[in-house]
Amino acid sequence: MTATTARTTAGSPGPAADDGSGEGRLIDPRGHRFGGGLSVIILALGFVADLPIVVVLLALALGASALFGTRYSLLGRPWPYVRRALRIAPPKELEHEYPPRFAQALGTIGFAFAALLFVAGFVTAGWIVAAAVGALQVLLAVTGYCLGCRLYFLKWWVPAQFQKLARRTTIA
């Protein structure tokens, strides 16, 4: 993904992040959408093949990106190559990476819960929870609306704590 380290007013990382530090990266939001679409395809294939391990692998992929930064997103990594191959213009607007990372953290929690349900023997419930996460990823991929990103911008304790964690764990 094309990224720059900067601080913007319109695309600031959220109420808790407006500390003047200028930390964080700006990313192509289409890469986040692409990753959501790719994860839905992988999840659907896992469901059809009845492979609950796919849910665990998706949780790990989302978790790595949420914890270490979007440049480590296995699901969004193909986007720059797809963009170049299809000669798609660079984005008109970049977005800060913290809201998508927060959304990925929420997705990780959802997939981890689904994995626990699989391990406990509640296979149907596990697929239902995984499908709920998948439905939110379909919404992201098709419309660009990211519910987890919107939750990040609410003034509450969790996004502020996530941002502190993200600053500590981001690998440059």
C-alpha positions in Angstrom: 0.0 0.0 0.0 1.1 3.5 -0.7 1.6 5.1 2.7 3.0 8.2 4.2 3.7 9.2 7.7 1.7 12.3 8.4 -1.0 14.0 10.4 -4.1 15.4 8.8 -7.1 17.2 10.2 -9.7 15.5 8.0 -8.2 12.0 8.3 -6.9 12.2 11.8 -6.8 8.9 13.6 -9.5 9.7 16.0 -10.3 11.7 19.1 -7.8 9.9 21.3 -5.0 10.3 18.7 -5.1 14.1 18.3 -2.0 14.5 20.5 0.2 16.3 18.0 2.6 13.4 17.8 2.2 13.0 14.1 2.5 9.3 14.4 0.9 6.7 12.2 0.6 6.0 8.5 -1.8 7.0 5.9 -3.0 4.1 3.7 -4.9 3.5 0.5 -8.4 2.6 1.8 -9.0 0.4 -1.2 -6.3 -2.0 0.1 -8.4 -2.4 3.3 -11.5 -3.1 1.1 -9.6 -5.5 -1.0 -8.4 -7.4 2.1 -11.9 -7.6 3.4 -13.1 -9.1 0.1 -10.3 -11.5 -0.1 -10.9 -12.7 3.4 -14.6 -13.3 2.6 -13.6 -15.5 -0.4 -11.2 -17.5 1.8 -13.9 -17.8 4.5 -16.5 -19.0 2.0 -14.1 -21.6 0.6 -13.3 -22.8 4.1 -17.1 -23.1 4.9 -17.8 -25.0 1.7 -14.8 -27.3 2.4 -15.8 -27.5 6.0 -12.4 -26.4 7.2 -12.7 -24.5 10.5 -8.9 -24.0 10.5 -9.5 -21.3 7.9 -11.2 -19.2 10.6 -8.1 -19.6 12.8 -5.8 -18.6 9.9 -7.9 -15.5 9.1 -7.9 -14.6 12.8 -4.1 -14.8 12.8 -3.9 -12.7 9.5 -6.1 -10.0 10.9 -4.4 -10.1 14.3 -1.0 -9.6 12.8 -2.1 -6.6 10.8 -4.0 -5.1 13.8 -1.1 -5.6 16.1 1.9 -4.8 13.9 0.5 -2.4 11.3 -1.4 -2.6 8.0 1.9 -3.1 6.0 1.9 -6.6 7.5 -1.6 -7.4 6.3 -1.4 -10.6 4.4 -4.9 -10.0 3.0 -4.3 -6.5 1.8 -0.7 -7.2 0.6 -1.8 -8.2 -2.9 -3.6 -4.9 -3.5 -0.7 -2.8 -4.8 0.1 -5.5 -7.3 -3.5 -5.7 -8.4 -3.7 -1.9 -8.6 -0.6 -1.8 -10.8 -1.6 -4.7 -13.0 -5.0 -3.2 -13.7 -3.6 0.3 -14.0 -5.8 1.7 -11.3 -5.0 5.3 -10.4 -3.6 6.1 -7.0 -6.2 7.0 -4.4 -7.6 10.5 -4.3 -7.6 10.4 -0.5 -5.6 8.4 2.0 -6.9 7.3 5.4 -5.1 6.8 8.7 -4.3 3.2 9.5 -5.5 3.2 13.1 -9.3 2.8 12.4 -8.8 -0.1 10.0 -6.4 -1.7 12.5 -9.0 -1.3 15.2 -11.6 -3.0 12.9 -9.1 -5.8 12.2 -8.7 -6.3 16.0 -12.4 -6.6 16.3 -12.5 -9.1 13.5 -9.7 -11.0 15.2 -11.8 -11.2 18.3 -14.8 -12.4 16.4 -12.9 -15.1 14.5 -11.1 -16.2 17.8 -14.5 -16.6 19.4 -15.7 -18.6 16.5 -12.5 -20.8 16.8 -13.3 -21.4 20.5 -16.8 -22.5 19.5 -15.3 -24.9 17.0 -12.9 -26.4 19.6 -15.8 -26.7 22.1 -17.8 -28.7 19.6 -20.3 -26.0 18.6 -19.5 -26.1 14.9 -22.7 -24.5 13.7 -22.4 -21.7 16.2 -18.7 -21.2 15.2 -19.7 -20.8 11.5 -22.5 -18.4 12.4 -20.1 -16.2 14.4 -17.5 -16.4 11.5 -20.3 -15.6 9.0 -21.2 -12.5 11.1 -17.6 -11.3 10.8 -17.6 -12.2 7.1 -20.9 -10.2 6.6 -19.1 -7.1 8.0 -16.2 -7.7 5.6 -18.6 -8.1 2.7 -20.1 -4.7 3.7 -16.6 -3.2 3.7 -15.6 -4.8 0.4 -18.8 -3.8 -1.5 -19.6 -0.4 -0.1 -16.5 0.8 1.7 -18.4 1.1 5.0 -16.3 -0.1 7.9 -18.3 -0.6 11.1 -15.2 -1.2 13.1 -13.6 2.0 11.8 -16.8 3.9 12.8 -16.6 2.4 16.3 -13.0 3.6 16.5 -14.2 7.2 16.2 -16.7 7.0 19.0 -15.4 8.7 22.1 -14.9 5.8 24.4 -12.1 4.1 26.3 -11.3 1.1 24.0 -10.1 3.0 20.9 -7.8 5.1 23.1 -6.3 2.0 24.6 -6.0 0.3 21.2 -4.1 3.3 19.9 -1.6 3.2 22.7 -1.1 -0.5 22.0 -0.8 0.1 18.3 1.9 2.8 18.8 3.9 0.3 20.9 3.6 -2.7 18.6 3.9 -1.1 15.1 6.9 -2.4 13.3 8.4 0.2 11.0 
